């Protein structure tokens, strides 16, 4: 027995909201959701997904059909800024002062705000050529000073300093930080404006950019001073001076998490350090005098919203280990320091030439700090020359120059939980991370599986962190037998989970913060191994923080050889796949039993059906001359299944009901044609197959091998009725089968009658049959074809009569039921007489089937109208452009379906377009409640609570999304 899964549709529980918003996470887990990716997608990102349609078939079973996958590749678009400008300007972004012979440094940052990597050419050109040298240095740490003594370019006079090579900068806000060093000649005299320079950035791929953002430029201004000349840089790091009270500074990371809302410690205490609730860092402002005379230095640092000054933590290098007073007074001699809110002001009374000093302090990273640097970046401001006499820390006045920007990068706090389904993040959380809890909602148990088959464990993955995250999935421990394989699937669509982040491990795809995702762990068992119990540990690991892990356990109580076993005897023989055995999964290469019979004479095989499942089952019965089903029998041969103890003359049956763990027998009458020559051991394969899914979720079946030896022939007198047929019909429908009655003997067979009979139980339900003569032999009932109502004339030797049998299935019959109609030609003359050849027509009852097709078209201007015809082929679009999707669900079955609803999830990096197609939910001719369009931020649907779609009917969902600009 090999369990099989439906390939085009899968049954399952109806969504709680079957038509409105049920797609929020139906398939979005494959590609994420807009909540997960609000930023512009990187170049060459492939976005797309599948739609699904849920419906109820004629039996009332909820089915789900999935569409094809459509994809769009995001094209690269370019944009960038140089400092604060995105085009050519004369904006002065740095004003620096220096004495004759001094070198001043002006910080800059080029930010690639496009969605892909590009190179940028950088040039610096002095306006008047007065500098003795202009150089550019990398400043990766952003402290406003060169990273090394190796320059990227150097120029003198009016020559252009061209950075070599052009700098490659990643997209999505990747940055290149650099400083320009201006050396003032030692012979320079005077004071005031000395010279200026223009910094220009040009992208390496101009076609990606839109004017005026094809080049950007701003300026530095340098002043010559004979008095004091001050410079200031701001960095995160451990200070070189002692902390207040000669203590130890807390660790000073440049990145890390924010504090939790429970943290309230914003005052200095000895031993202050970051912990699970509070996150601290330390800033140092470094200032020096490169001028020719002492001067009064003033600075002001307004901290951004994401940081809070820790009171009592400021230390001046002029008094190492001594805390500055945050209010009026209390400062060491030589400095005036005051704090008002998040503004820190300091005035050093006199800073001598060539002297460098520092001011260090601690900040708390607020719980409200945004992930990234948007609320934790700022510059300090200062006077580049001697401050006016009246300037104090309380009256700082205007401070005109800025330091380099200094940022603390806030990293998201991540957390994941993996548990059974259903579970909660609290009930499934491991007491010891990575070790499943021994019971409760961290354990999923399945009672039974079949060797060589598969078993599915439903799980839920929770994102308990503060930002979108994906979860890598793996099996960290297993006691399953060697050869077992594991695979993870999306719960709703059945699609396999892939590696979405390129680390080689399958993952869930992005899950927004606070959201959970249902998945399935499928265990494929090796053939031939039985036993149990077996356990496996499913380990989840955060993609963004690999220290965050959680696990759940899957337990399979028992693996058996087969869910159903078909044998000739009650106890079975040998092994089903070896020699002539039939115990266990078959078929065997040799027949278990070989019966002898004469041509035209039936022989009966007893077949025992053992239901090993934990639920009751009904099995359809079939026979074939090959291992493939549905198959065919040898020409002229027939097989009729009858109740246990019956004979070839007993009424035919087509299925057998067996309770869980029970065993029942059935007889199979195999009849070779009367014309059959003597032949040895013609193999006949018998098959039982469950009419509904087993407890494991698959279809249970088994095949066995028997054989018939024909010992005599009747070539002089005989007829055959062929073929045996298999077909499908909907409740209340009809199906037509074609047959041929042939005189295969050497003389006339005499007069005959034709009958088509169904089992008495089927007749009582309303199954009926009619036999027609196929006058024109086209295999279809036409106006000229006549019903058979009485005896027919003799059938001459070698003659053939084409027949048609129409089978009607009553309207109330259940899906999955099958009917066996026996067609018989009975020759009535005493002599010659060609017997009673017969054939069988097996009819299976099916219901409607929905096919879902998803197509797409570009909408470059986002007006809600497709620019081209819809197609399933891939598109290439830019961020900010739109895609119009169309999903068509068609009833390709032969009976109506009800309660149809199309669900679709918005792909990652997209939002619903502001302008939608005029018709979003169409269903012409649908019965019941007309379907309606519904949407959320992440999903759309088209359906209603009560509708009927006839065969050939369609429901169409059309909607537009915009790729995040």
Secondary structure, 3 states (H helix, E strand, C coil): CCCECCCCCEECCCCCCCCCCCCCCCCHHHCCCCCCCCCCCCCCCEEEECCEEEEECCCCCEEEEECCCEEEEECCCCCEEECCECCEEEEEEEEEEECCCCEEEEEEEEEECCCCCEEEEEEEEECCCCCCEEEEEECCCCCCCCCCCCCCEEECCCCEEECCCCEEECCCCEEEEEEEEEECCCCCCCCEEEEEEEEEEEECCHHHCCCCCCCEEEEEEEEECCCCCEEEEEEECCCCCCEHHHECCCCCCCEECCCCCCCCCCECCCCCCCCCCCCEEEEEEEEEECCCCCEEEEEEEECCCCEEECECCCEEHHHCCCECCCCCCCCCCCEEEEEECCEEEEEEEEECCCCEEEEEEEEEECCCCCCECCCCEECCEECCCCCCCCCCCCCCCCCCEECCCEECEECCCCCEEEEECCCCHHHHCCCECCECCCCHHHEEEEEEEECCCEEEEEEEEEECCCCCECEEEEEEEECCCCCCEEEEEECCCCCECCCCCCCCCCECCCECCCCEEEEEEEEECCCCCCECCEEEEEEEEECCCCCCEEEEEEEEEEEECCCEEEECCCCCCCCCCCCCCCCCCCCCCCCCCEEEECCCCEEEEEEEEEECCCCCEEEEEEEECCCCCCCCCCCCCEEEEEECCCCCCCCECCEEEECCCCEEEEEEEEECCCCCCCEEEEEEEEEEEEEEECCCCCEEEEEEEEEEEECCCCCCCCEEEECCEEEEEECCCEEEEEEEEEECCCCCCCCEEEEEEECHHHHHHCCEEEEEECCCCCCCCCCCCEECCCCECCCCCCCEEEEEEEEECCCCCCCCCEEEEEEEEEECCCCCCCCCCEEEEEEEEECCCEEEEEEEEEECCCCCCCCCCCECCCEEECCCCEEEEEEEEEECCCCCEEEEEEEEECCCCEEECCCCCCCCEECCCCEECCCEEEECCCEEEEECCCEEECCCCEEEEEEEEEECC
